[in-house]
Amino acid sequence: MPINTHVLTATDRELSWQETALCAQTSPDFFFPDPGSSTREAKRLCAACEGREACLEYALTHDERFGVWGGLSEQERHDLKRGSR
């Protein structure tokens, strides 16, 4: 039996969704717009991304306070967390 020389750590597994995420192929400015700017285009891209759920889970777990993560804005994530208490 071959020896696995690369053992995935918890962090590797937790972040593996980033390898195929559509946001990795786009400018970060798209997902971190200036205050008052539209998040519509970023959310549209998130909706088509297969990593959306993992991204949102990551953002909620790590209390990401800025940007669009998993298709939700800062306020939407805040409201989601508040509603789950």
Chimera marker file (.cmm) of the C-alpha trace (Angstrom):
<marker_set name="trace">
<marker id="1" x="0.000" y="0.000" z="0.000" r="1" g="1" b="0" radius="0.5"/>
<marker id="2" x="1.446" y="3.421" z="-0.945" r="1" g="1" b="0" radius="0.5"/>
<marker id="3" x="2.258" y="5.841" z="1.819" r="1" g="1" b="0" radius="0.5"/>
<marker id="4" x="0.285" y="9.068" z="1.729" r="1" g="1" b="0" radius="0.5"/>
<marker id="5" x="2.885" y="11.808" z="1.973" r="1" g="1" b="0" radius="0.5"/>
<marker id="6" x="0.286" y="14.573" z="2.182" r="1" g="1" b="0" radius="0.5"/>
<marker id="7" x="-2.152" y="14.257" z="5.024" r="1" g="1" b="0" radius="0.5"/>
<marker id="8" x="-4.951" y="16.797" z="4.884" r="1" g="1" b="0" radius="0.5"/>
<marker id="9" x="-5.215" y="18.860" z="8.017" r="1" g="1" b="0" radius="0.5"/>
<marker id="10" x="-8.500" y="20.213" z="9.328" r="1" g="1" b="0" radius="0.5"/>
<marker id="11" x="-7.580" y="23.593" z="7.855" r="1" g="1" b="0" radius="0.5"/>
<marker id="12" x="-6.868" y="22.045" z="4.432" r="1" g="1" b="0" radius="0.5"/>
<marker id="13" x="-10.282" y="20.373" z="4.402" r="1" g="1" b="0" radius="0.5"/>
<marker id="14" x="-11.986" y="23.487" z="5.716" r="1" g="1" b="0" radius="0.5"/>
<marker id="15" x="-10.549" y="25.616" z="2.922" r="1" g="1" b="0" radius="0.5"/>
<marker id="16" x="-10.627" y="23.108" z="0.033" r="1" g="1" b="0" radius="0.5"/>
<marker id="17" x="-13.715" y="24.825" z="-1.414" r="1" g="1" b="0" radius="0.5"/>
<marker id="18" x="-11.519" y="27.821" z="-2.229" r="1" g="1" b="0" radius="0.5"/>
<marker id="19" x="-9.648" y="25.884" z="-4.920" r="1" g="1" b="0" radius="0.5"/>
<marker id="20" x="-12.689" y="25.834" z="-7.215" r="1" g="1" b="0" radius="0.5"/>
<marker id="21" x="-14.502" y="28.912" z="-5.933" r="1" g="1" b="0" radius="0.5"/>
<marker id="22" x="-15.531" y="31.385" z="-8.610" r="1" g="1" b="0" radius="0.5"/>
<marker id="23" x="-14.333" y="34.271" z="-6.444" r="1" g="1" b="0" radius="0.5"/>
<marker id="24" x="-10.769" y="32.972" z="-6.788" r="1" g="1" b="0" radius="0.5"/>
<marker id="25" x="-11.019" y="33.846" z="-10.487" r="1" g="1" b="0" radius="0.5"/>
<marker id="26" x="-12.296" y="37.386" z="-9.855" r="1" g="1" b="0" radius="0.5"/>
<marker id="27" x="-10.927" y="40.538" z="-8.291" r="1" g="1" b="0" radius="0.5"/>
<marker id="28" x="-11.370" y="40.687" z="-4.497" r="1" g="1" b="0" radius="0.5"/>
<marker id="29" x="-12.734" y="44.223" z="-4.965" r="1" g="1" b="0" radius="0.5"/>
<marker id="30" x="-15.802" y="42.601" z="-6.453" r="1" g="1" b="0" radius="0.5"/>
<marker id="31" x="-16.621" y="40.961" z="-3.093" r="1" g="1" b="0" radius="0.5"/>
<marker id="32" x="-15.485" y="43.832" z="-0.883" r="1" g="1" b="0" radius="0.5"/>
<marker id="33" x="-17.250" y="46.829" z="-2.447" r="1" g="1" b="0" radius="0.5"/>
<marker id="34" x="-17.086" y="50.340" z="-1.075" r="1" g="1" b="0" radius="0.5"/>
<marker id="35" x="-19.775" y="51.159" z="1.500" r="1" g="1" b="0" radius="0.5"/>
<marker id="36" x="-23.056" y="51.899" z="-0.221" r="1" g="1" b="0" radius="0.5"/>
<marker id="37" x="-22.009" y="50.131" z="-3.433" r="1" g="1" b="0" radius="0.5"/>
<marker id="38" x="-24.037" y="47.309" z="-4.926" r="1" g="1" b="0" radius="0.5"/>
<marker id="39" x="-23.299" y="43.688" z="-4.030" r="1" g="1" b="0" radius="0.5"/>
<marker id="40" x="-25.617" y="42.393" z="-6.770" r="1" g="1" b="0" radius="0.5"/>
<marker id="41" x="-22.887" y="41.164" z="-9.150" r="1" g="1" b="0" radius="0.5"/>
<marker id="42" x="-20.927" y="39.438" z="-6.375" r="1" g="1" b="0" radius="0.5"/>
<marker id="43" x="-24.089" y="37.707" z="-5.157" r="1" g="1" b="0" radius="0.5"/>
<marker id="44" x="-24.891" y="36.606" z="-8.708" r="1" g="1" b="0" radius="0.5"/>
<marker id="45" x="-21.456" y="34.996" z="-8.992" r="1" g="1" b="0" radius="0.5"/>
<marker id="46" x="-21.876" y="33.352" z="-5.581" r="1" g="1" b="0" radius="0.5"/>
<marker id="47" x="-25.223" y="31.885" z="-6.653" r="1" g="1" b="0" radius="0.5"/>
<marker id="48" x="-23.469" y="30.025" z="-9.482" r="1" g="1" b="0" radius="0.5"/>
<marker id="49" x="-20.588" y="28.771" z="-7.294" r="1" g="1" b="0" radius="0.5"/>
<marker id="50" x="-20.514" y="25.189" z="-6.064" r="1" g="1" b="0" radius="0.5"/>
<marker id="51" x="-18.562" y="26.294" z="-2.985" r="1" g="1" b="0" radius="0.5"/>
<marker id="52" x="-21.227" y="28.769" z="-1.816" r="1" g="1" b="0" radius="0.5"/>
<marker id="53" x="-22.463" y="26.768" z="1.176" r="1" g="1" b="0" radius="0.5"/>
<marker id="54" x="-18.953" y="25.970" z="2.415" r="1" g="1" b="0" radius="0.5"/>
<marker id="55" x="-17.991" y="29.617" z="1.947" r="1" g="1" b="0" radius="0.5"/>
<marker id="56" x="-20.972" y="30.808" z="3.965" r="1" g="1" b="0" radius="0.5"/>
<marker id="57" x="-20.271" y="28.260" z="6.692" r="1" g="1" b="0" radius="0.5"/>
<marker id="58" x="-16.646" y="29.420" z="6.835" r="1" g="1" b="0" radius="0.5"/>
<marker id="59" x="-17.695" y="33.075" z="7.090" r="1" g="1" b="0" radius="0.5"/>
<marker id="60" x="-20.177" y="32.361" z="9.869" r="1" g="1" b="0" radius="0.5"/>
<marker id="61" x="-17.744" y="30.152" z="11.795" r="1" g="1" b="0" radius="0.5"/>
<marker id="62" x="-14.914" y="32.680" z="11.541" r="1" g="1" b="0" radius="0.5"/>
<marker id="63" x="-17.085" y="35.745" z="12.091" r="1" g="1" b="0" radius="0.5"/>
<marker id="64" x="-16.116" y="37.370" z="8.790" r="1" g="1" b="0" radius="0.5"/>
<marker id="65" x="-17.439" y="40.887" z="9.155" r="1" g="1" b="0" radius="0.5"/>
<marker id="66" x="-16.665" y="42.372" z="5.753" r="1" g="1" b="0" radius="0.5"/>
<marker id="67" x="-17.520" y="41.509" z="2.173" r="1" g="1" b="0" radius="0.5"/>
<marker id="68" x="-19.833" y="39.102" z="0.433" r="1" g="1" b="0" radius="0.5"/>
<marker id="69" x="-19.350" y="35.506" z="1.579" r="1" g="1" b="0" radius="0.5"/>
<marker id="70" x="-21.520" y="32.612" z="0.466" r="1" g="1" b="0" radius="0.5"/>
<marker id="71" x="-23.808" y="35.016" z="-1.328" r="1" g="1" b="0" radius="0.5"/>
<marker id="72" x="-24.642" y="37.092" z="1.742" r="1" g="1" b="0" radius="0.5"/>
<marker id="73" x="-23.592" y="40.608" z="2.680" r="1" g="1" b="0" radius="0.5"/>
<marker id="74" x="-22.285" y="41.601" z="6.102" r="1" g="1" b="0" radius="0.5"/>
<marker id="75" x="-25.756" y="42.633" z="7.260" r="1" g="1" b="0" radius="0.5"/>
<marker id="76" x="-27.398" y="39.473" z="5.915" r="1" g="1" b="0" radius="0.5"/>
<marker id="77" x="-24.871" y="37.258" z="7.722" r="1" g="1" b="0" radius="0.5"/>
<marker id="78" x="-25.363" y="39.278" z="10.902" r="1" g="1" b="0" radius="0.5"/>
<marker id="79" x="-29.148" y="38.862" z="10.640" r="1" g="1" b="0" radius="0.5"/>
<marker id="80" x="-28.757" y="35.140" z="9.947" r="1" g="1" b="0" radius="0.5"/>
<marker id="81" x="-26.554" y="34.638" z="13.024" r="1" g="1" b="0" radius="0.5"/>
<marker id="82" x="-28.874" y="36.712" z="15.198" r="1" g="1" b="0" radius="0.5"/>
<marker id="83" x="-31.890" y="34.725" z="14.033" r="1" g="1" b="0" radius="0.5"/>
<marker id="84" x="-30.233" y="31.379" z="14.814" r="1" g="1" b="0" radius="0.5"/>
<marker id="85" x="-29.729" y="32.193" z="18.502" r="1" g="1" b="0" radius="0.5"/>
<link id1="1" id2="2" r="1" g="1" b="0" radius="0.2"/>
<link id1="2" id2="3" r="1" g="1" b="0" radius="0.2"/>
<link id1="3" id2="4" r="1" g="1" b="0" radius="0.2"/>
<link id1="4" id2="5" r="1" g="1" b="0" radius="0.2"/>
<link id1="5" id2="6" r="1" g="1" b="0" radius="0.2"/>
<link id1="6" id2="7" r="1" g="1" b="0" radius="0.2"/>
<link id1="7" id2="8" r="1" g="1" b="0" radius="0.2"/>
<link id1="8" id2="9" r="1" g="1" b="0" radius="0.2"/>
<link id1="9" id2="10" r="1" g="1" b="0" radius="0.2"/>
<link id1="10" id2="11" r="1" g="1" b="0" radius="0.2"/>
<link id1="11" id2="12" r="1" g="1" b="0" radius="0.2"/>
<link id1="12" id2="13" r="1" g="1" b="0" radius="0.2"/>
<link id1="13" id2="14" r="1" g="1" b="0" radius="0.2"/>
<link id1="14" id2="15" r="1" g="1" b="0" radius="0.2"/>
<link id1="15" id2="16" r="1" g="1" b="0" radius="0.2"/>
<link id1="16" id2="17" r="1" g="1" b="0" radius="0.2"/>
<link id1="17" id2="18" r="1" g="1" b="0" radius="0.2"/>
<link id1="18" id2="19" r="1" g="1" b="0" radius="0.2"/>
<link id1="19" id2="20" r="1" g="1" b="0" radius="0.2"/>
<link id1="20" id2="21" r="1" g="1" b="0" radius="0.2"/>
<link id1="21" id2="22" r="1" g="1" b="0" radius="0.2"/>
<link id1="22" id2="23" r="1" g="1" b="0" radius="0.2"/>
<link id1="23" id2="24" r="1" g="1" b="0" radius="0.2"/>
<link id1="24" id2="25" r="1" g="1" b="0" radius="0.2"/>
<link id1="25" id2="26" r="1" g="1" b="0" radius="0.2"/>
<link id1="26" id2="27" r="1" g="1" b="0" radius="0.2"/>
<link id1="27" id2="28" r="1" g="1" b="0" radius="0.2"/>
<link id1="28" id2="29" r="1" g="1" b="0" radius="0.2"/>
<link id1="29" id2="30" r="1" g="1" b="0" radius="0.2"/>
<link id1="30" id2="31" r="1" g="1" b="0" radius="0.2"/>
<link id1="31" id2="32" r="1" g="1" b="0" radius="0.2"/>
<link id1="32" id2="33" r="1" g="1" b="0" radius="0.2"/>
<link id1="33" id2="34" r="1" g="1" b="0" radius="0.2"/>
<link id1="34" id2="35" r="1" g="1" b="0" radius="0.2"/>
<link id1="35" id2="36" r="1" g="1" b="0" radius="0.2"/>
<link id1="36" id2="37" r="1" g="1" b="0" radius="0.2"/>
<link id1="37" id2="38" r="1" g="1" b="0" radius="0.2"/>
<link id1="38" id2="39" r="1" g="1" b="0" radius="0.2"/>
<link id1="39" id2="40" r="1" g="1" b="0" radius="0.2"/>
<link id1="40" id2="41" r="1" g="1" b="0" radius="0.2"/>
<link id1="41" id2="42" r="1" g="1" b="0" radius="0.2"/>
<link id1="42" id2="43" r="1" g="1" b="0" radius="0.2"/>
<link id1="43" id2="44" r="1" g="1" b="0" radius="0.2"/>
<link id1="44" id2="45" r="1" g="1" b="0" radius="0.2"/>
<link id1="45" id2="46" r="1" g="1" b="0" radius="0.2"/>
<link id1="46" id2="47" r="1" g="1" b="0" radius="0.2"/>
<link id1="47" id2="48" r="1" g="1" b="0" radius="0.2"/>
<link id1="48" id2="49" r="1" g="1" b="0" radius="0.2"/>
<link id1="49" id2="50" r="1" g="1" b="0" radius="0.2"/>
<link id1="50" id2="51" r="1" g="1" b="0" radius="0.2"/>
<link id1="51" id2="52" r="1" g="1" b="0" radius="0.2"/>
<link id1="52" id2="53" r="1" g="1" b="0" radius="0.2"/>
<link id1="53" id2="54" r="1" g="1" b="0" radius="0.2"/>
<link id1="54" id2="55" r="1" g="1" b="0" radius="0.2"/>
<link id1="55" id2="56" r="1" g="1" b="0" radius="0.2"/>
<link id1="56" id2="57" r="1" g="1" b="0" radius="0.2"/>
<link id1="57" id2="58" r="1" g="1" b="0" radius="0.2"/>
<link id1="58" id2="59" r="1" g="1" b="0" radius="0.2"/>
<link id1="59" id2="60" r="1" g="1" b="0" radius="0.2"/>
<link id1="60" id2="61" r="1" g="1" b="0" radius="0.2"/>
<link id1="61" id2="62" r="1" g="1" b="0" radius="0.2"/>
<link id1="62" id2="63" r="1" g="1" b="0" radius="0.2"/>
<link id1="63" id2="64" r="1" g="1" b="0" radius="0.2"/>
<link id1="64" id2="65" r="1" g="1" b="0" radius="0.2"/>
<link id1="65" id2="66" r="1" g="1" b="0" radius="0.2"/>
<link id1="66" id2="67" r="1" g="1" b="0" radius="0.2"/>
<link id1="67" id2="68" r="1" g="1" b="0" radius="0.2"/>
<link id1="68" id2="69" r="1" g="1" b="0" radius="0.2"/>
<link id1="69" id2="70" r="1" g="1" b="0" radius="0.2"/>
<link id1="70" id2="71" r="1" g="1" b="0" radius="0.2"/>
<link id1="71" id2="72" r="1" g="1" b="0" radius="0.2"/>
<link id1="72" id2="73" r="1" g="1" b="0" radius="0.2"/>
<link id1="73" id2="74" r="1" g="1" b="0" radius="0.2"/>
<link id1="74" id2="75" r="1" g="1" b="0" radius="0.2"/>
<link id1="75" id2="76" r="1" g="1" b="0" radius="0.2"/>
<link id1="76" id2="77" r="1" g="1" b="0" radius="0.2"/>
<link id1="77" id2="78" r="1" g="1" b="0" radius="0.2"/>
<link id1="78" id2="79" r="1" g="1" b="0" radius="0.2"/>
<link id1="79" id2="80" r="1" g="1" b="0" radius="0.2"/>
<link id1="80" id2="81" r="1" g="1" b="0" radius="0.2"/>
<link id1="81" id2="82" r="1" g="1" b="0" radius="0.2"/>
<link id1="82" id2="83" r="1" g="1" b="0" radius="0.2"/>
<link id1="83" id2="84" r="1" g="1" b="0" radius="0.2"/>
<link id1="84" id2="85" r="1" g="1" b="0" radius="0.2"/>
</marker_set>
